[in-house]
Amino acid sequence: MPEWMKHFYVICVVTTLWTWFFLLGLRSDYYQDWTWLAQLVFVDVLPLFAMILLSKGLILLFKSYGLARSSLIVAFYFSVPFFLYDYAYLVAYKDHGAEYLFNYWYLTGFSLLPWIVFPIRARLMSRR
């Protein structure tokens, strides 16, 4: 598969995941009507487990860059597009200001997780 197609594939996967997340959250004011614990579990913890399960395959998709660099590429794709999509919806469309980073803390937290998960996974993979 050509390199550009790998990047395109991952951005399509990420966009599809965000779209489902967005649609599921519409009935609950983008998860604001949920309890703190439900927000934590369903918006951060469960996706974290999915991210961990998918991490090896995603990192290997870009193995020609080396494991460390590949992990950063995947972390970028699993954080920056989500952040930009949420920003477009919450700031540009819903007219929230920068306070959305605190009010929607579970989104902010999720944006940080890939930068932890993927490099750690790459480090573990390099030890084998």
Backbone as a printed PyTorch tensor [residue, N CA C, xyz], in Angstrom:
tensor([[[  0.8550,  -1.1740,   0.0000],
         [  0.0000,   0.0000,   0.0000],
         [  0.9020,   1.2390,   0.0000]],

        [[  0.6590,   2.1830,  -0.8820],
         [  1.4660,   3.4140,  -0.8980],
         [  1.3340,   4.1910,   0.4220]],

        [[  2.3760,   4.9260,   0.7640],
         [  2.3850,   5.6770,   2.0280],
         [  1.1940,   6.6190,   2.1580]],

        [[  0.8880,   7.3660,   1.1140],
         [ -0.2080,   8.3320,   1.1990],
         [ -1.5210,   7.6240,   1.5040]],

        [[ -1.6720,   6.3880,   1.0080],
         [ -2.9080,   5.6560,   1.2310],
         [ -3.0320,   5.2070,   2.6900]],

        [[ -1.9060,   4.9120,   3.3180],
         [ -1.9230,   4.5490,   4.7400],
         [ -2.4100,   5.7310,   5.5740]],

        [[ -1.8950,   6.8970,   5.2660],
         [ -2.3140,   8.0960,   5.9910],
         [ -3.7940,   8.3810,   5.7330]],

        [[ -4.1990,   8.2670,   4.5040],
         [ -5.5980,   8.4900,   4.1400],
         [ -6.5060,   7.4830,   4.8410]],

        [[ -6.0770,   6.2240,   4.9020],
         [ -6.8410,   5.1760,   5.5730],
         [ -7.0530,   5.5190,   7.0470]],

        [[ -5.9840,   5.9050,   7.7230],
         [ -6.0860,   6.2080,   9.1570],
         [ -6.9690,   7.4300,   9.3880]],

        [[ -6.8430,   8.4540,   8.5700],
         [ -7.6910,   9.6400,   8.7600],
         [ -9.1540,   9.2920,   8.4920]],

        [[ -9.4090,   8.3810,   7.5770],
         [-10.7940,   7.9330,   7.3350],
         [-11.3310,   7.1510,   8.5290]],

        [[-10.5070,   6.2850,   9.1050],
         [-10.9160,   5.5290,  10.2930],
         [-11.2110,   6.4850,  11.4440]],

        [[-10.3150,   7.4270,  11.6710],
         [-10.4850,   8.3980,  12.7570],
         [-11.7470,   9.2320,  12.5430]],

        [[-11.9750,   9.6790,  11.3380],
         [-13.1590,  10.4850,  11.0410],
         [-14.4320,   9.6710,  11.2370]],

        [[-14.4140,   8.4130,  10.8530],
         [-15.5670,   7.5390,  11.0640],
         [-15.8250,   7.3360,  12.5510]],

        [[-14.7740,   7.0860,  13.3190],
         [-14.9330,   6.9190,  14.7660],
         [-15.5050,   8.1770,  15.4100]],

        [[-14.9750,   9.3310,  15.0240],
         [-15.4840,  10.5760,  15.5950],
         [-16.9490,  10.7860,  15.2090]],

        [[-17.3110,  10.4730,  13.9900],
         [-18.6920,  10.6550,  13.5380],
         [-19.6440,   9.8090,  14.3710]],

        [[-19.2850,   8.5530,  14.6220],
         [-20.1250,   7.7060,  15.4730],
         [-20.2000,   8.2660,  16.8910]],

        [[-19.0710,   8.6760,  17.4170],
         [-19.0240,   9.2700,  18.7520],
         [-19.9130,  10.5100,  18.8090]],

        [[-19.8270,  11.3350,  17.8000],
         [-20.6310,  12.5580,  17.7110],
         [-22.1190,  12.2270,  17.6690]],

        [[-22.5000,  11.3120,  16.8060],
         [-23.9160,  10.9550,  16.6630],
         [-24.4760,  10.3450,  17.9450]],

        [[-23.6940,   9.5000,  18.6120],
         [-24.1480,   8.9060,  19.8710],
         [-24.2950,   9.9560,  20.9680]],

        [[-23.5110,  11.0080,  20.8990],
         [-23.5500,  12.0360,  21.9320],
         [-24.5770,  13.1270,  21.7180]],

        [[-25.2130,  13.1630,  20.5730],
         [-26.1620,  14.2470,  20.2850],
         [-27.3440,  14.2820,  21.2430]],

        [[-27.8500,  13.1310,  21.6270],
         [-29.0330,  13.0880,  22.4970],
         [-28.7190,  13.5170,  23.9280]],

        [[-27.4590,  13.5530,  24.2860],
         [-27.0810,  13.8800,  25.6630],
         [-26.2510,  15.1560,  25.7380]],

        [[-26.5070,  16.0810,  24.8200],
         [-25.7530,  17.3350,  24.7660],
         [-24.2520,  17.0550,  24.7430]],

        [[-23.8720,  16.1670,  23.8400],
         [-22.4780,  15.7540,  23.6640],
         [-21.8950,  15.2410,  24.9750]],

        [[-22.6870,  14.3660,  25.6230],
         [-22.3460,  13.6430,  26.8410],
         [-22.3890,  14.5040,  28.1040]],

        [[-22.8300,  15.7470,  28.0170],
         [-22.9040,  16.6180,  29.1930],
         [-23.9890,  16.1780,  30.1700]],

        [[-25.0280,  15.5080,  29.6960],
         [-26.1090,  15.0570,  30.5670],
         [-25.7460,  13.7870,  31.3290]],

        [[-24.6350,  13.1940,  31.0190],
         [-24.2030,  11.9720,  31.6860],
         [-23.5310,  12.3140,  33.0140]],

        [[-23.4950,  11.3380,  33.9080],
         [-22.7850,  11.5270,  35.1700],
         [-21.2820,  11.5850,  34.8970]],

        [[-20.5590,  12.0900,  35.8710],
         [-19.1080,  12.1870,  35.7490],
         [-18.4940,  10.8190,  35.4850]],

        [[-18.9690,   9.8160,  36.2180],
         [-18.4250,   8.4690,  36.0680],
         [-18.7290,   7.8900,  34.6860]],

        [[-19.9360,   8.1000,  34.2020],
         [-20.2980,   7.6100,  32.8670],
         [-19.4480,   8.2940,  31.7940]],

        [[-19.2150,   9.5850,  31.9560],
         [-18.3520,  10.2980,  31.0040],
         [-16.9530,   9.6870,  31.0050]],

        [[-16.4330,   9.4670,  32.1910],
         [-15.0880,   8.9130,  32.3160],
         [-14.9970,   7.5260,  31.6810]],

        [[-15.9430,   6.6620,  32.0170],
         [-15.8910,   5.2750,  31.5460],
         [-16.1310,   5.1770,  30.0470]],

        [[-17.2020,   5.7930,  29.5670],
         [-17.5960,   5.5920,  28.1730],
         [-16.8680,   6.4880,  27.1710]],

        [[-16.3540,   7.6080,  27.6280],
         [-15.6910,   8.5220,  26.6970],
         [-14.1680,   8.4190,  26.7800]],

        [[-13.6410,   7.9980,  27.9150],
         [-12.1850,   7.9060,  28.0490],
         [-11.6790,   6.4770,  28.2480]],

        [[-12.2390,   5.7510,  29.2070],
         [-11.6850,   4.4420,  29.5660],
         [-11.9300,   3.3880,  28.4840]],

        [[-13.1680,   3.2290,  28.0350],
         [-13.4400,   2.2270,  26.9900],
         [-12.6840,   2.5200,  25.6910]],

        [[-12.6850,   3.7610,  25.2150],
         [-11.8560,   4.0410,  24.0320],
         [-10.3590,   3.8190,  24.2880]],

        [[ -9.9260,   4.0250,  25.5230],
         [ -8.5290,   3.7590,  25.8660],
         [ -8.2000,   2.2850,  25.6470]],

        [[ -9.0800,   1.3960,  26.1010],
         [ -8.8510,  -0.0360,  25.8920],
         [ -8.8370,  -0.3830,  24.4050]],

        [[ -9.7380,   0.2060,  23.6500],
         [ -9.7570,  -0.0260,  22.1990],
         [ -8.4550,   0.4680,  21.5710]],

        [[ -7.9870,   1.6130,  22.0300],
         [ -6.7410,   2.1820,  21.5160],
         [ -5.5640,   1.2470,  21.8120]],

        [[ -5.5490,   0.6970,  23.0180],
         [ -4.4780,  -0.2270,  23.3940],
         [ -4.5210,  -1.4720,  22.5090]],

        [[ -5.7230,  -2.0030,  22.2830],
         [ -5.8620,  -3.2030,  21.4530],
         [ -5.4340,  -2.9620,  20.0040]],

        [[ -5.7190,  -1.7880,  19.4830],
         [ -5.3950,  -1.4690,  18.0930],
         [ -3.9820,  -0.9240,  17.9050]],

        [[ -3.3280,  -0.5760,  18.9930],
         [ -2.0680,   0.1670,  18.9000],
         [ -0.9840,  -0.5620,  18.1130]],

        [[ -0.8030,  -1.8450,  18.3380],
         [  0.2740,  -2.5600,  17.6440],
         [  0.0620,  -2.5300,  16.1310]],

        [[ -1.1350,  -2.8560,  15.6880],
         [ -1.4150,  -2.8660,  14.2530],
         [ -1.2760,  -1.4990,  13.6210]],

        [[ -1.7210,  -0.4670,  14.3310],
         [ -1.6190,   0.8890,  13.7940],
         [ -0.1710,   1.3500,  13.7030]],

        [[  0.6080,   1.0260,  14.7090],
         [  2.0280,   1.4000,  14.6820],
         [  2.7490,   0.6540,  13.5580]],

        [[  2.4300,  -0.6250,  13.3940],
         [  3.0780,  -1.4110,  12.3370],
         [  2.6710,  -0.9510,  10.9440]],

        [[  1.5350,  -0.3070,  10.8350],
         [  1.1060,   0.2200,   9.5420],
         [  2.1320,   1.2210,   8.9950]],

        [[  2.7760,   1.9390,   9.9060],
         [  3.7710,   2.9470,   9.5130],
         [  5.1950,   2.5170,   9.8890]],

        [[  5.4470,   1.2060,   9.9470],
         [  6.7340,   0.6930,  10.4350],
         [  7.9410,   1.1680,   9.6330]],

        [[  7.7230,   1.5950,   8.4040],
         [  8.8600,   2.0750,   7.6030],
         [  9.4810,   3.3400,   8.1980]],

        [[  8.7560,   4.0210,   9.0720],
         [  9.2770,   5.2230,   9.7340],
         [ 10.0590,   4.8880,  11.0050]],

        [[ 10.0240,   3.6480,  11.4280],
         [ 10.5870,   3.2580,  12.7150],
         [  9.4840,   3.2870,  13.7590]],

        [[  9.6170,   2.4680,  14.7900],
         [  8.5360,   2.3260,  15.7710],
         [  8.2340,   3.6180,  16.5270]],

        [[  9.2690,   4.3070,  16.9720],
         [  9.0410,   5.5290,  17.7580],
         [  8.3240,   6.5860,  16.9220]],

        [[  8.8140,   6.8060,  15.7340],
         [  8.1940,   7.8140,  14.8640],
         [  6.7820,   7.3910,  14.4500]],

        [[  6.6060,   6.1010,  14.1890],
         [  5.2820,   5.5830,  13.8340],
         [  4.2810,   5.8240,  14.9520]],

        [[  4.7270,   5.6240,  16.1850],
         [  3.8210,   5.8320,  17.3200],
         [  3.3930,   7.2940,  17.4190]],

        [[  4.2850,   8.2020,  17.0870],
         [  3.9390,   9.6270,  17.1190],
         [  2.9980,   9.9990,  15.9790]],

        [[  3.1730,   9.3660,  14.8320],
         [  2.2560,   9.6060,  13.7090],
         [  0.8520,   9.1600,  14.0860]],

        [[  0.7470,   7.9610,  14.6600],
         [ -0.5650,   7.4370,  15.0490],
         [ -1.1580,   8.2770,  16.1760]],

        [[ -0.3370,   8.6880,  17.1360],
         [ -0.8290,   9.5510,  18.2160],
         [ -1.3790,  10.8560,  17.6480]],

        [[ -0.6930,  11.4020,  16.6730],
         [ -1.1680,  12.6200,  16.0190],
         [ -2.5500,  12.3920,  15.4150]],

        [[ -2.6920,  11.3100,  14.6550],
         [ -3.9690,  11.0330,  13.9920],
         [ -5.0960,  10.7350,  14.9780]],

        [[ -4.7640,  10.2140,  16.1580],
         [ -5.7970,   9.8950,  17.1350],
         [ -6.0300,  11.0170,  18.1440]],

        [[ -5.3900,  12.1600,  17.9400],
         [ -5.6400,  13.2820,  18.8460],
         [ -5.9920,  14.5640,  18.1010]],

        [[ -5.1720,  14.9730,  17.1800],
         [ -5.3740,  16.2640,  16.5140],
         [ -6.6760,  16.3270,  15.7160]],

        [[ -6.9890,  15.3410,  14.8730],
         [ -8.2800,  15.4330,  14.1650],
         [ -9.4750,  15.4440,  15.1180]],

        [[ -9.4400,  14.5950,  16.1670],
         [-10.5330,  14.5990,  17.1420],
         [-10.6690,  15.9820,  17.7770]],

        [[ -9.5350,  16.5490,  18.1600],
         [ -9.5400,  17.8810,  18.7650],
         [-10.1250,  18.9140,  17.8010]],

        [[ -9.7110,  18.8680,  16.5440],
         [-10.2100,  19.8330,  15.5510],
         [-11.6960,  19.6500,  15.2760]],

        [[-12.1540,  18.4010,  15.1910],
         [-13.5810,  18.1490,  14.9700],
         [-14.4010,  18.6490,  16.1580]],

        [[-13.9300,  18.3520,  17.3760],
         [-14.6350,  18.8290,  18.5720],
         [-14.6270,  20.3500,  18.6360]],

        [[-13.5090,  20.9450,  18.2830],
         [-13.4100,  22.4040,  18.2620],
         [-14.4060,  22.9890,  17.2670]],

        [[-14.4640,  22.4170,  16.0860],
         [-15.4010,  22.9140,  15.0670],
         [-16.8370,  22.8280,  15.5610]],

        [[-17.1740,  21.7360,  16.2190],
         [-18.5460,  21.5700,  16.6990],
         [-18.8360,  22.4620,  17.9070]],

        [[-17.9640,  22.4240,  18.8990],
         [-18.2560,  23.1010,  20.1630],
         [-17.9750,  24.5990,  20.1360]],

        [[-16.9700,  25.0250,  19.4210],
         [-16.6240,  26.4490,  19.3980],
         [-17.2520,  27.1450,  18.1980]],

        [[-17.0300,  26.6100,  17.0260],
         [-17.5420,  27.2740,  15.8190],
         [-19.0560,  27.1380,  15.6830]],

        [[-19.5940,  25.9500,  15.9940],
         [-21.0280,  25.7270,  15.7990],
         [-21.8450,  26.0470,  17.0510]],

        [[-21.4450,  25.5030,  18.2090],
         [-22.2070,  25.6900,  19.4500],
         [-21.8410,  26.9810,  20.1770]],

        [[-20.8430,  27.6850,  19.7000],
         [-20.4280,  28.9820,  20.2340],
         [-19.9180,  28.9270,  21.6780]],

        [[-19.2840,  27.8130,  22.0540],
         [-18.5920,  27.7460,  23.3400],
         [-17.2310,  28.4020,  23.1350]],

        [[-16.7160,  28.9940,  24.1530],
         [-15.3720,  29.5560,  24.0640],
         [-14.3470,  28.5210,  24.4910]],

        [[-13.1930,  29.0010,  24.8900],
         [-12.1220,  28.1070,  25.3280],
         [-12.5100,  27.3170,  26.5730]],

        [[-13.5460,  27.7460,  27.2760],
         [-13.9870,  27.0170,  28.4730],
         [-14.4590,  25.6010,  28.1480]],

        [[-14.7140,  25.3320,  26.8720],
         [-15.1320,  23.9740,  26.5180],
         [-14.0570,  22.9520,  26.8920]],

        [[-12.7990,  23.3780,  26.9370],
         [-11.7270,  22.4660,  27.3290],
         [-11.9080,  21.9680,  28.7570]],

        [[-12.5600,  22.7770,  29.6000],
         [-12.8290,  22.3800,  30.9790],
         [-14.2080,  21.7590,  31.1180]],

        [[-15.2130,  22.3580,  30.4940],
         [-16.5740,  21.8250,  30.5800],
         [-16.6890,  20.4460,  29.9440]],

        [[-15.9510,  20.2230,  28.9010],
         [-15.9210,  18.9300,  28.2240],
         [-14.5730,  18.2680,  28.5140]],

        [[-14.2610,  18.1670,  29.7860],
         [-12.9690,  17.6730,  30.2500],
         [-12.6400,  16.2960,  29.6900]],

        [[-13.6550,  15.4750,  29.4910],
         [-13.4360,  14.1170,  28.9920],
         [-12.9030,  14.1310,  27.5610]],

        [[-13.2430,  15.1500,  26.7830],
         [-12.6850,  15.2860,  25.4340],
         [-11.2270,  15.7280,  25.5060]],

        [[-10.9630,  16.6720,  26.3990],
         [ -9.5960,  17.1450,  26.5890],
         [ -8.7050,  16.0000,  27.0540]],

        [[ -9.2100,  15.2180,  28.0080],
         [ -8.4580,  14.0660,  28.4990],
         [ -8.1770,  13.0550,  27.4120]],

        [[ -9.1850,  12.8160,  26.5820],
         [ -8.9950,  11.8500,  25.5020],
         [ -7.9440,  12.3250,  24.5090]],

        [[ -7.8460,  13.6240,  24.2980],
         [ -6.8530,  14.1600,  23.3560],
         [ -5.4220,  13.8860,  23.8160]],

        [[ -5.2460,  13.6920,  25.1070],
         [ -3.9070,  13.4350,  25.6460],
         [ -3.5360,  11.9560,  25.6360]],

        [[ -4.5290,  11.0800,  25.7160],
         [ -4.2640,   9.6480,  25.8380],
         [ -3.4130,   9.0530,  24.7130]],

        [[ -3.6550,   9.3800,  23.4460],
         [ -2.8290,   8.7770,  22.3920],
         [ -1.3400,   9.0830,  22.5280]],

        [[ -1.0190,  10.2590,  23.0690],
         [  0.3860,  10.6530,  23.2240],
         [  1.0680,   9.8640,  24.3350]],

        [[  0.2800,   9.1690,  25.1420],
         [  0.8180,   8.2880,  26.1820],
         [  0.8150,   6.8420,  25.6950]],

        [[ -0.3240,   6.3970,  25.1770],
         [ -0.5140,   4.9950,  24.8020],
         [  0.4150,   4.5530,  23.6770]],

        [[  0.4300,   5.2700,  22.5790],
         [  1.1700,   4.8010,  21.4030],
         [  2.6870,   4.7980,  21.6000]],

        [[  3.2850,   5.8370,  22.1910],
         [  4.7370,   5.7480,  22.4380],
         [  5.1180,   4.6300,  23.4170]],

        [[  4.2900,   4.4160,  24.4470],
         [  4.5820,   3.3160,  25.3770],
         [  4.5050,   1.9830,  24.6490]],

        [[  3.4790,   1.8220,  23.8360],
         [  3.3310,   0.5740,  23.0690],
         [  4.5260,   0.3720,  22.1290]],

        [[  4.9640,   1.4200,  21.4670],
         [  6.1240,   1.3120,  20.5730],
         [  7.3720,   0.9180,  21.3560]],

        [[  7.5230,   1.4840,  22.5320],
         [  8.6800,   1.1550,  23.3800],
         [  8.6500,  -0.3200,  23.7650]],

        [[  7.4780,  -0.8100,  24.1370],
         [  7.3400,  -2.2260,  24.4840],
         [  7.6050,  -3.1190,  23.2690]],

        [[  7.1580,  -2.6850,  22.1120],
         [  7.3890,  -3.4570,  20.8860],
         [  8.8740,  -3.4940,  20.5280]],

        [[  9.5920,  -2.4210,  20.7880],
         [ 11.0190,  -2.3680,  20.4360],
         [ 11.8630,  -3.2530,  21.3470]],

        [[ 11.3590,  -3.5580,  22.5150],
         [ 12.0940,  -4.4170,  23.4520],
         [ 12.0300,  -5.8870,  23.0590]],

        [[ 11.0940,  -6.2500,  22.2090],
         [ 10.9340,  -7.6640,  21.8360],
         [ 11.8460,  -8.0560,  20.7430]]])
